Amino acid sequence: MMRPMKLAGSELMFGKGSLEYIKTSVYCKRAIIVIGGKSVEKNGTLAKVEEYFHANGAQTTVFKGVEPDPHFATVKAGASVMAEWQPDLICALGGGSVMDAAKTMWVMYEHPELDTLDKILSTKPLPKLRAKARFMCIPSTSGTASEVSRSVVISDDETGHKHGLGDMEMMPDIAIVDPLVSCSMPAHVTAETGMDALTHAIEALVSNRANYVSNILAIAAAKDIVTWLPKAYADGNNMEAREMMANASMTAGLAFTNVSLGIDHSMAQTIAGFFPMAHGRICAILLPYTIEWNSQDLRAKQIYTDFAALIGTDNLAQYVRELNVAVGIPNCIRKIVPDRDAFMAVLDEMARLSLADGCTKTNPIIPTIPQFAELIEKAYLG
Ligand SMILES: [Fe+2]
């Protein structure tokens, strides 16, 4: 039976200059702005966001230092700052890691009894949020779509393994997707996050929960990404390309957060838990192998074929391989994890964890553990 669709929170703003929406329409008393590294400070976005809040009489504080692939310790640190500051609005300003960490901080701030990652992961569904604060996202990359998603990925402090959690309660109330915020992304981040967005769209398209609306969103997003990503990668100042990528990434998010993903993400999250690497990079490397494996399923094969025809090719896996080359992404995992023995030593464990990952259940067909191992090995060797 179909699940109810939720397309973003209560306010979705996008387009050049949409950041000003804070000044014109976002009212709160105390905001906490969660950021990662220095880029949003250097490019002036943080100062602008603070200025817009202050213009409305709000006080602000900043929690800095969310790392890529955030660990639960960072979530706890942020939640304890929130417990002291008592914000009525949480604003995540950054890439997927910042947005995911801030969402999880929000859960802990609202429900301090959920004080371990295990407790948060095992509480289904999550209790109601928003008694203390609303949640807002301003993405600085175009890929994860955490600004319109119900999902987070957080790494375990001890094992480093990544844990995904999805619950509609975590859908941000306000999303502001302004390409002027993402225009200072370096080229390799543009490539990796853009390919993550393409993977979201293509996995949503073949998901066994896909529906009429999610298909419209996923097809439009995927088509725009293959058109505009090479342009945004080649020239970061191409504002039309930046805006199209910001919109397409968000649109892919609207689709996948409702119908979920597939084994590309299961394997990507697992592999990066053992061998740290950019999420979008490993998603991109795995994508042609995943398309080929899933093509055993006739329904998925037909969907790939139809989409390939729409973008003027007859082989989607090969098209993705060429797109990866065009945006500087390697064709196999070996090129980023050269220690073959170390990789093969955990192959079976990675296969087992990939099967257990939450994204696997919506894949067109479910691989067995040996099939996962074979697929991951193939993507390793190339
Ligand atoms: Fe992703």
Residues whose N, C-alpha, C, O or C-beta is under 5 A from the ligand:
A	BS01	LIG	D196
